[in-house]
Structure formats: structure tokens, C-alpha cells
């Protein structure tokens, strides 16, 4: 699989208001809502203040409000024409006949294709449609990687705006470093570095607090660093054991355990889960949410059907005797009981 990570330069600032209004109309939004947006954005203006003096107002004819609640939605409607164009050409990767060749979150865009020729065609579509809607891509920040057996070959040069996009060993997308490899893998080194920086900072600044309060702070501030997007990562057993040892180190630092001492029973008696079970719980809860959403969405229904055959989900359900229709608290209780049995507590 060939992947291109594209960087849109100041995408939110380049949204053309008139084209945005046109996109809203084509999407069939209520007229009264569109009138409010037009009235709102037609009155945007800025002034420069210098020594208590204001310049003449300058009307803003492009861009959406940074930090506004509606801004991401308006931007999504505005750039949807790009995704529709890619999908209509039949290029890129598909899962269960569902187009997944283009993943976009805000202004971060990633293209996936099984063919380098199709990927080049997708880049040309991005260039053409992007120029029409005012979205320019910073070629110097765009990167390509290969996942699969073709990683050992000599990659074909790809062009965007008549400039080459470099092939690299890894790219960063939404905070994760995706690596060139035979299978989908991520680089855990940045996660480990960020995690232990946060842990050491909290430990050093909470020496006067109780162990349980310090643990709760670490769970709130540091555990999310390890579990970020963990449901979507293809972690092998070695990776999971490594991350489990990182999280166990938190308990050792909190409660004064030595490096060679096991904290498995301590974790269980505190009513917590170790990292192995945390991952399984998040995977099961992710599938539960996906199943609930698929009841009203035909696309998600197909994806849910695909994931239901995934051995990781089915093995976890069988291991904890979990029906996916049960509540989140029941899922957690079943996993905790399984962990307690492993620790020999029940």
C-alpha cells in the first residue's frame, strides 16, 4: 500500500465565503440557516490598533473563524467536493466495497492506494480540485511511505504541483508516526518519550500528596498518552508487553516498589486494570460504539460487519464471555473479574 500525507497550507484561512455559501446550498441545508451564515460572515471585518488609534475596517472575504464551534463543520462541507471527486474516480483503497482511499481530519489529509499509478492520479485530483476551492498544498511538507512487500523496491517518483514528493521512512498523522514496514506499524519511541516526561513531571511535583491522589492524576494526565488511538493500532504482543511495563512503572514510582517486584496484585486490589486488559476493554468498547452507530448508517453497518470477523475482537469477546450488547460498565466488570482471577484474588 502506498500512502501520501498532504499538508494543506492555511486551509481554514483560505475558505472562500461565496464558494462556501454555494456548497451549503448544494448540500440542501435549510434556507434560513444559510441566510444566517451569510449575514454573519458578510459582516466580518478587522482593524489594526496602534497607540489607541484604530485603522479603517477591512472586510474579511475568506476564512472561517478560528476556534468557532461551526467552523469545522463549515470547512468539512466546503472541502467535501475534494473527497467526492476522489471517491467518484474509483481510485484508492476500499474495505468491504467502502471507499477509504482518503482520510481527512480538519486540514490533515492522507491518501491510500494499492497502486502507485492510482496514487499519482489521486494527487492530480487533489491539485486540480484544491486549486478550484483555494486549498493549496505545501509540497515541502508532503511525504510518501510504503507499507507492504513493495517497501524494498525503488519507489516511483510522485509529483504534486509539478514538484516531487519525497519518500520517507515514516510520516506523522494526527499525532502518530506511521512507519514504512511489511505491515501497518507505528513508532512508539515518541509516545514513550512524551509519556515519561509527563510522568516524571507529575511525580516530582506531587511528592507531598498521597499515593492514591498521585495515581489518579497520573491516570488522568499520562494514561491517555499511551491509549491514544490504541484501538486502531496493529500492536504485536511485544509492543503491548513493552507498553504494559511502562504503565507498571507508574505504580512502582507511586508506591515505592522496586523494579523487579510485580505490581499485578496491587493493580487489581486497587480496582484497576493492567495495560493488557485496558487495551482489550477499549477495543471492545470501540466495537460496541461502532455497532450502535451502524444501526442508522449503512456505511458503518458494512464496516461493523467487517470488524465483527476480526480475530482480535472475537477472541476478546470469547475470553471475557462478553455480549457486545451489554453496557460499558458490564464490559469493564467482566474484564476486571477476568483480571482478578489471573491475579488469584477471586
C-alpha beads as a LAMMPS data file, in Angstrom:
LAMMPS data file: protein, C-alpha beads

346 atoms
345 bonds

1 atom types
1 bond types

-500.0 500.0 xlo xhi
-500.0 500.0 ylo yhi
-500.0 500.0 zlo zhi

Masses

1 110.0

Atoms # bond

1 1 1 0.000 0.000 0.000
2 1 1 1.229 3.462 -0.915
3 1 1 0.426 6.389 1.368
4 1 1 0.704 10.133 0.799
5 1 1 0.415 12.560 3.688
6 1 1 -0.579 16.003 2.404
7 1 1 -0.292 19.304 4.226
8 1 1 -2.835 21.987 3.333
9 1 1 -1.357 25.447 3.854
10 1 1 -3.606 27.689 5.988
11 1 1 -6.656 25.772 4.796
12 1 1 -9.067 27.385 7.259
13 1 1 -7.929 30.877 6.262
14 1 1 -8.375 30.216 2.530
15 1 1 -12.062 29.231 2.605
16 1 1 -13.801 31.397 0.002
17 1 1 -17.060 32.652 1.520
18 1 1 -19.015 32.684 -1.744
19 1 1 -17.969 29.138 -2.602
20 1 1 -18.816 28.101 0.964
21 1 1 -22.340 29.523 0.556
22 1 1 -22.659 27.635 -2.724
23 1 1 -21.552 24.391 -1.045
24 1 1 -24.145 24.840 1.697
25 1 1 -26.889 25.408 -0.870
26 1 1 -25.871 22.312 -2.878
27 1 1 -25.987 20.220 0.294
28 1 1 -29.637 21.189 0.720
29 1 1 -29.318 22.949 4.064
30 1 1 -32.359 24.985 5.238
31 1 1 -32.539 28.414 3.647
32 1 1 -32.910 30.176 6.993
33 1 1 -29.677 28.606 8.240
34 1 1 -27.786 29.668 5.095
35 1 1 -29.175 33.211 5.430
36 1 1 -27.856 33.399 8.997
37 1 1 -24.391 32.230 7.893
38 1 1 -24.346 34.734 5.013
39 1 1 -25.451 37.560 7.305
40 1 1 -22.878 36.574 9.894
41 1 1 -19.867 36.216 7.565
42 1 1 -20.728 39.244 5.415
43 1 1 -20.191 41.480 8.462
44 1 1 -16.722 40.220 9.357
45 1 1 -14.120 42.950 9.460
46 1 1 -10.792 43.648 11.158
47 1 1 -8.951 46.764 12.253
48 1 1 -5.400 47.458 13.374
49 1 1 -4.936 49.169 16.722
50 1 1 -1.849 51.302 17.244
51 1 1 -1.390 53.545 20.290
52 1 1 -5.142 53.721 20.999
53 1 1 -5.881 54.526 17.354
54 1 1 -7.893 52.205 15.082
55 1 1 -7.359 51.901 11.348
56 1 1 -10.194 51.834 8.838
57 1 1 -12.054 48.496 8.902
58 1 1 -11.034 45.856 6.388
59 1 1 -13.727 43.387 5.371
60 1 1 -12.788 39.703 5.540
61 1 1 -13.852 37.802 2.412
62 1 1 -12.252 34.440 3.144
63 1 1 -11.601 32.082 6.023
64 1 1 -13.672 30.661 8.857
65 1 1 -13.486 31.747 12.479
66 1 1 -10.619 30.031 14.276
67 1 1 -11.931 28.151 17.313
68 1 1 -15.580 28.596 16.329
69 1 1 -17.962 25.713 17.002
70 1 1 -19.354 25.809 13.470
71 1 1 -16.004 26.303 11.734
72 1 1 -15.025 22.587 11.454
73 1 1 -18.494 21.735 10.095
74 1 1 -18.416 24.551 7.556
75 1 1 -14.913 23.551 6.484
76 1 1 -15.980 19.902 6.080
77 1 1 -18.851 20.921 3.812
78 1 1 -16.513 23.193 1.878
79 1 1 -13.856 20.531 1.146
80 1 1 -16.325 17.677 0.670
81 1 1 -16.092 18.234 -3.069
82 1 1 -12.488 17.006 -2.892
83 1 1 -13.468 13.750 -1.183
84 1 1 -16.392 13.231 -3.559
85 1 1 -14.101 13.729 -6.562
86 1 1 -11.638 11.114 -5.284
87 1 1 -14.408 8.645 -4.499
88 1 1 -16.137 9.073 -7.872
89 1 1 -12.974 8.069 -9.756
90 1 1 -12.841 4.673 -8.045
91 1 1 -9.222 5.152 -7.045
92 1 1 -7.603 4.304 -3.741
93 1 1 -8.232 1.595 -1.141
94 1 1 -11.595 0.061 -0.272
95 1 1 -12.787 -2.009 2.707
96 1 1 -15.807 -4.197 2.057
97 1 1 -16.624 -2.030 -1.000
98 1 1 -16.398 1.119 1.133
99 1 1 -14.066 3.863 -0.088
100 1 1 -11.288 4.531 2.428
101 1 1 -8.709 5.871 -0.009
102 1 1 -8.831 9.355 1.509
103 1 1 -8.822 10.098 5.239
104 1 1 -9.225 13.708 6.265
105 1 1 -9.426 15.345 9.670
106 1 1 -9.636 19.124 9.551
107 1 1 -6.806 20.121 7.187
108 1 1 -4.791 16.885 7.613
109 1 1 -5.218 14.706 4.536
110 1 1 -3.874 11.234 3.840
111 1 1 -4.254 9.202 0.626
112 1 1 -4.111 5.387 0.492
113 1 1 -3.733 3.355 -2.673
114 1 1 -2.650 -0.139 -3.663
115 1 1 -1.137 1.245 -6.869
116 1 1 1.467 3.960 -7.229
117 1 1 -0.119 4.950 -10.562
118 1 1 -3.520 5.425 -8.912
119 1 1 -1.855 7.407 -6.124
120 1 1 -0.364 9.774 -8.686
121 1 1 -3.824 10.200 -10.236
122 1 1 -5.260 10.964 -6.792
123 1 1 -2.587 13.600 -6.252
124 1 1 -3.513 15.215 -9.561
125 1 1 -7.174 15.311 -8.491
126 1 1 -6.199 16.925 -5.178
127 1 1 -4.162 19.524 -7.029
128 1 1 -6.941 20.321 -9.500
129 1 1 -9.860 20.404 -7.050
130 1 1 -7.741 22.137 -4.418
131 1 1 -6.889 24.973 -6.785
132 1 1 -10.601 25.430 -7.579
133 1 1 -11.598 25.809 -3.938
134 1 1 -8.469 27.664 -2.857
135 1 1 -6.802 24.846 -0.912
136 1 1 -3.061 24.858 -1.606
137 1 1 -0.780 22.012 -0.543
138 1 1 2.680 22.655 0.850
139 1 1 4.715 20.161 -1.181
140 1 1 7.777 20.536 1.045
141 1 1 5.757 19.139 3.977
142 1 1 4.029 16.373 1.980
143 1 1 5.535 12.887 2.368
144 1 1 5.124 9.371 0.931
145 1 1 5.637 5.986 2.591
146 1 1 5.154 2.351 1.565
147 1 1 3.525 -0.374 3.652
148 1 1 3.816 -3.937 2.408
149 1 1 6.215 -6.128 0.428
150 1 1 6.977 -3.333 -2.056
151 1 1 8.857 -1.425 0.653
152 1 1 12.119 -2.949 -0.559
153 1 1 11.679 -1.748 -4.141
154 1 1 12.678 1.558 -5.673
155 1 1 9.636 3.854 -5.363
156 1 1 8.388 5.682 -8.416
157 1 1 8.702 9.487 -8.077
158 1 1 5.356 11.198 -7.447
159 1 1 4.574 14.802 -8.327
160 1 1 2.277 17.405 -6.839
161 1 1 2.111 20.811 -8.476
162 1 1 4.989 19.652 -10.715
163 1 1 7.217 19.203 -7.676
164 1 1 8.410 15.822 -6.347
165 1 1 7.115 14.430 -3.042
166 1 1 9.847 12.706 -1.053
167 1 1 9.651 9.069 0.047
168 1 1 10.454 8.752 3.750
169 1 1 10.653 6.068 6.446
170 1 1 7.763 7.445 8.499
171 1 1 5.118 10.163 8.447
172 1 1 3.215 11.866 11.251
173 1 1 -0.569 11.847 11.042
174 1 1 -2.803 13.053 13.885
175 1 1 -0.045 12.628 16.442
176 1 1 1.034 9.120 15.352
177 1 1 4.205 8.256 13.466
178 1 1 3.302 5.682 10.777
179 1 1 6.340 3.662 9.672
180 1 1 7.363 2.003 6.445
181 1 1 7.128 -1.733 7.118
182 1 1 5.689 -5.012 5.872
183 1 1 2.562 -4.326 7.963
184 1 1 0.938 -1.244 9.482
185 1 1 3.117 -0.186 12.417
186 1 1 3.718 2.973 14.394
187 1 1 6.852 4.302 16.049
188 1 1 6.390 4.024 19.831
189 1 1 9.543 5.981 20.722
190 1 1 7.876 9.445 20.614
191 1 1 4.974 8.085 22.697
192 1 1 7.368 6.634 25.277
193 1 1 9.355 9.871 25.483
194 1 1 6.240 12.028 25.894
195 1 1 4.761 9.609 28.442
196 1 1 7.765 9.505 30.770
197 1 1 8.293 13.277 30.556
198 1 1 4.724 13.722 31.810
199 1 1 5.110 11.006 34.476
200 1 1 8.369 12.400 35.890
201 1 1 6.979 15.928 35.920
202 1 1 3.914 14.865 37.920
203 1 1 5.902 12.639 40.301
204 1 1 8.343 15.458 41.079
205 1 1 5.566 17.978 41.724
206 1 1 3.264 15.765 43.823
207 1 1 5.676 14.434 46.436
208 1 1 3.581 15.825 49.285
209 1 1 0.310 14.257 48.077
210 1 1 -0.979 10.783 48.914
211 1 1 -0.243 7.819 46.667
212 1 1 -3.863 7.412 45.524
213 1 1 -4.230 11.091 44.620
214 1 1 -0.949 10.972 42.708
215 1 1 -2.083 7.792 40.911
216 1 1 -5.363 9.420 39.928
217 1 1 -3.506 12.417 38.496
218 1 1 -1.218 10.100 36.518
219 1 1 -4.212 8.149 35.210
220 1 1 -5.850 11.377 34.093
221 1 1 -2.800 13.030 32.528
222 1 1 -0.481 10.208 31.443
223 1 1 -2.564 7.146 30.604
224 1 1 -4.283 8.924 27.662
225 1 1 -0.828 9.390 26.108
226 1 1 -0.438 5.598 25.922
227 1 1 -4.029 4.803 24.944
228 1 1 -4.381 7.497 22.254
229 1 1 -5.837 5.763 19.152
230 1 1 -4.832 2.398 20.646
231 1 1 -7.949 0.744 19.154
232 1 1 -6.759 1.402 15.611
233 1 1 -3.140 0.333 16.042
234 1 1 -1.829 -3.032 14.915
235 1 1 0.257 -3.703 18.021
236 1 1 2.027 -7.038 18.339
237 1 1 2.494 -8.869 21.634
238 1 1 5.947 -7.402 22.086
239 1 1 4.618 -3.831 21.753
240 1 1 1.824 -4.494 24.249
241 1 1 4.219 -6.017 26.780
242 1 1 6.522 -3.043 26.380
243 1 1 3.732 -0.525 26.960
244 1 1 2.456 -2.605 29.872
245 1 1 5.885 -2.346 31.510
246 1 1 5.785 1.440 31.056
247 1 1 2.443 1.652 32.824
248 1 1 3.560 -0.734 35.594
249 1 1 6.486 1.617 36.224
250 1 1 3.932 4.268 37.228
251 1 1 2.682 2.048 40.063
252 1 1 6.247 1.296 41.157
253 1 1 7.071 5.014 41.311
254 1 1 3.838 5.842 43.137
255 1 1 4.010 3.135 45.795
256 1 1 7.774 2.689 46.163
257 1 1 8.130 -0.749 44.572
258 1 1 11.446 -1.989 43.235
259 1 1 11.930 -2.630 39.531
260 1 1 11.946 -6.409 39.977
261 1 1 8.772 -6.536 42.092
262 1 1 5.431 -7.410 40.481
263 1 1 2.606 -4.900 40.834
264 1 1 -0.089 -7.061 39.242
265 1 1 -1.851 -7.857 42.527
266 1 1 -1.534 -4.239 43.680
267 1 1 -3.229 -3.033 40.500
268 1 1 -6.088 -5.477 40.958
269 1 1 -6.622 -4.712 44.659
270 1 1 -6.815 -1.017 43.795
271 1 1 -9.687 -1.836 41.424
272 1 1 -7.653 -1.032 38.314
273 1 1 -6.771 -2.959 35.159
274 1 1 -3.331 -3.658 33.768
275 1 1 -2.471 -2.380 30.311
276 1 1 -3.286 -5.684 28.554
277 1 1 -6.856 -5.547 29.816
278 1 1 -7.161 -1.803 29.227
279 1 1 -6.420 -2.366 25.539
280 1 1 -8.970 -5.186 25.286
281 1 1 -11.607 -3.082 27.030
282 1 1 -11.071 -0.141 24.690
283 1 1 -11.225 -2.408 21.638
284 1 1 -14.482 -3.970 22.773
285 1 1 -15.997 -0.610 23.657
286 1 1 -14.924 0.759 20.277
287 1 1 -16.683 -2.121 18.532
288 1 1 -19.772 -1.592 20.698
289 1 1 -19.941 2.071 19.688
290 1 1 -19.407 1.101 16.055
291 1 1 -22.241 -1.433 16.257
292 1 1 -24.594 1.102 17.849
293 1 1 -23.785 3.716 15.207
294 1 1 -24.210 1.211 12.369
295 1 1 -27.911 0.798 13.188
296 1 1 -28.651 4.123 11.484
297 1 1 -25.777 4.271 8.997
298 1 1 -25.449 1.789 6.129
299 1 1 -21.750 2.579 5.638
300 1 1 -20.945 1.922 9.295
301 1 1 -23.043 -1.235 9.109
302 1 1 -20.705 -2.620 6.444
303 1 1 -17.643 -1.596 8.461
304 1 1 -19.162 -3.141 11.595
305 1 1 -19.736 -6.374 9.695
306 1 1 -16.098 -6.327 8.608
307 1 1 -14.796 -5.766 12.146
308 1 1 -17.082 -8.438 13.580
309 1 1 -14.921 -11.003 11.765
310 1 1 -11.695 -9.570 13.175
311 1 1 -9.991 -12.271 15.310
312 1 1 -8.892 -9.721 17.936
313 1 1 -12.480 -8.718 18.693
314 1 1 -13.914 -12.222 18.617
315 1 1 -11.152 -13.656 20.804
316 1 1 -11.584 -10.845 23.338
317 1 1 -15.352 -11.406 23.435
318 1 1 -14.869 -15.131 23.981
319 1 1 -12.148 -14.577 26.585
320 1 1 -14.327 -12.366 28.761
321 1 1 -17.667 -14.015 27.844
322 1 1 -18.972 -10.640 26.697
323 1 1 -22.063 -9.942 24.652
324 1 1 -21.448 -6.764 22.699
325 1 1 -24.979 -5.590 23.562
326 1 1 -24.094 -5.214 27.263
327 1 1 -23.324 -1.860 28.862
328 1 1 -19.875 -0.337 29.196
329 1 1 -19.872 -0.946 32.970
330 1 1 -20.685 -4.628 32.405
331 1 1 -17.839 -4.891 29.900
332 1 1 -15.453 -3.355 32.423
333 1 1 -16.717 -5.606 35.249
334 1 1 -16.295 -8.759 33.167
335 1 1 -12.751 -7.780 32.210
336 1 1 -11.920 -6.857 35.808
337 1 1 -13.209 -10.224 37.067
338 1 1 -11.035 -11.967 34.487
339 1 1 -8.007 -9.950 35.626
340 1 1 -8.790 -10.723 39.290
341 1 1 -8.869 -14.438 38.502
342 1 1 -5.459 -14.154 36.818
343 1 1 -4.100 -12.461 39.944
344 1 1 -5.610 -15.200 42.109
345 1 1 -7.795 -12.789 44.093
346 1 1 -11.130 -14.397 43.196

Bonds

1 1 1 2
2 1 2 3
3 1 3 4
4 1 4 5
5 1 5 6
6 1 6 7
7 1 7 8
8 1 8 9
9 1 9 10
10 1 10 11
11 1 11 12
12 1 12 13
13 1 13 14
14 1 14 15
15 1 15 16
16 1 16 17
17 1 17 18
18 1 18 19
19 1 19 20
20 1 20 21
21 1 21 22
22 1 22 23
23 1 23 24
24 1 24 25
25 1 25 26
26 1 26 27
27 1 27 28
28 1 28 29
29 1 29 30
30 1 30 31
31 1 31 32
32 1 32 33
33 1 33 34
34 1 34 35
35 1 35 36
36 1 36 37
37 1 37 38
38 1 38 39
39 1 39 40
40 1 40 41
41 1 41 42
42 1 42 43
43 1 43 44
44 1 44 45
45 1 45 46
46 1 46 47
47 1 47 48
48 1 48 49
49 1 49 50
50 1 50 51
51 1 51 52
52 1 52 53
53 1 53 54
54 1 54 55
55 1 55 56
56 1 56 57
57 1 57 58
58 1 58 59
59 1 59 60
60 1 60 61
61 1 61 62
62 1 62 63
63 1 63 64
64 1 64 65
65 1 65 66
66 1 66 67
67 1 67 68
68 1 68 69
69 1 69 70
70 1 70 71
71 1 71 72
72 1 72 73
73 1 73 74
74 1 74 75
75 1 75 76
76 1 76 77
77 1 77 78
78 1 78 79
79 1 79 80
80 1 80 81
81 1 81 82
82 1 82 83
83 1 83 84
84 1 84 85
85 1 85 86
86 1 86 87
87 1 87 88
88 1 88 89
89 1 89 90
90 1 90 91
91 1 91 92
92 1 92 93
93 1 93 94
94 1 94 95
95 1 95 96
96 1 96 97
97 1 97 98
98 1 98 99
99 1 99 100
100 1 100 101
101 1 101 102
102 1 102 103
103 1 103 104
104 1 104 105
105 1 105 106
106 1 106 107
107 1 107 108
108 1 108 109
109 1 109 110
110 1 110 111
111 1 111 112
112 1 112 113
113 1 113 114
114 1 114 115
115 1 115 116
116 1 116 117
117 1 117 118
118 1 118 119
119 1 119 120
120 1 120 121
121 1 121 122
122 1 122 123
123 1 123 124
124 1 124 125
125 1 125 126
126 1 126 127
127 1 127 128
128 1 128 129
129 1 129 130
130 1 130 131
131 1 131 132
132 1 132 133
133 1 133 134
134 1 134 135
135 1 135 136
136 1 136 137
137 1 137 138
138 1 138 139
139 1 139 140
140 1 140 141
141 1 141 142
142 1 142 143
143 1 143 144
144 1 144 145
145 1 145 146
146 1 146 147
147 1 147 148
148 1 148 149
149 1 149 150
150 1 150 151
151 1 151 152
152 1 152 153
153 1 153 154
154 1 154 155
155 1 155 156
156 1 156 157
157 1 157 158
158 1 158 159
159 1 159 160
160 1 160 161
161 1 161 162
162 1 162 163
163 1 163 164
164 1 164 165
165 1 165 166
166 1 166 167
167 1 167 168
168 1 168 169
169 1 169 170
170 1 170 171
171 1 171 172
172 1 172 173
173 1 173 174
174 1 174 175
175 1 175 176
176 1 176 177
177 1 177 178
178 1 178 179
179 1 179 180
180 1 180 181
181 1 181 182
182 1 182 183
183 1 183 184
184 1 184 185
185 1 185 186
186 1 186 187
187 1 187 188
188 1 188 189
189 1 189 190
190 1 190 191
191 1 191 192
192 1 192 193
193 1 193 194
194 1 194 195
195 1 195 196
196 1 196 197
197 1 197 198
198 1 198 199
199 1 199 200
200 1 200 201
201 1 201 202
202 1 202 203
203 1 203 204
204 1 204 205
205 1 205 206
206 1 206 207
207 1 207 208
208 1 208 209
209 1 209 210
210 1 210 211
211 1 211 212
212 1 212 213
213 1 213 214
214 1 214 215
215 1 215 216
216 1 216 217
217 1 217 218
218 1 218 219
219 1 219 220
220 1 220 221
221 1 221 222
222 1 222 223
223 1 223 224
224 1 224 225
225 1 225 226
226 1 226 227
227 1 227 228
228 1 228 229
229 1 229 230
230 1 230 231
231 1 231 232
232 1 232 233
233 1 233 234
234 1 234 235
235 1 235 236
236 1 236 237
237 1 237 238
238 1 238 239
239 1 239 240
240 1 240 241
241 1 241 242
242 1 242 243
243 1 243 244
244 1 244 245
245 1 245 246
246 1 246 247
247 1 247 248
248 1 248 249
249 1 249 250
250 1 250 251
251 1 251 252
252 1 252 253
253 1 253 254
254 1 254 255
255 1 255 256
256 1 256 257
257 1 257 258
258 1 258 259
259 1 259 260
260 1 260 261
261 1 261 262
262 1 262 263
263 1 263 264
264 1 264 265
265 1 265 266
266 1 266 267
267 1 267 268
268 1 268 269
269 1 269 270
270 1 270 271
271 1 271 272
272 1 272 273
273 1 273 274
274 1 274 275
275 1 275 276
276 1 276 277
277 1 277 278
278 1 278 279
279 1 279 280
280 1 280 281
281 1 281 282
282 1 282 283
283 1 283 284
284 1 284 285
285 1 285 286
286 1 286 287
287 1 287 288
288 1 288 289
289 1 289 290
290 1 290 291
291 1 291 292
292 1 292 293
293 1 293 294
294 1 294 295
295 1 295 296
296 1 296 297
297 1 297 298
298 1 298 299
299 1 299 300
300 1 300 301
301 1 301 302
302 1 302 303
303 1 303 304
304 1 304 305
305 1 305 306
306 1 306 307
307 1 307 308
308 1 308 309
309 1 309 310
310 1 310 311
311 1 311 312
312 1 312 313
313 1 313 314
314 1 314 315
315 1 315 316
316 1 316 317
317 1 317 318
318 1 318 319
319 1 319 320
320 1 320 321
321 1 321 322
322 1 322 323
323 1 323 324
324 1 324 325
325 1 325 326
326 1 326 327
327 1 327 328
328 1 328 329
329 1 329 330
330 1 330 331
331 1 331 332
332 1 332 333
333 1 333 334
334 1 334 335
335 1 335 336
336 1 336 337
337 1 337 338
338 1 338 339
339 1 339 340
340 1 340 341
341 1 341 342
342 1 342 343
343 1 343 344
344 1 344 345
345 1 345 346
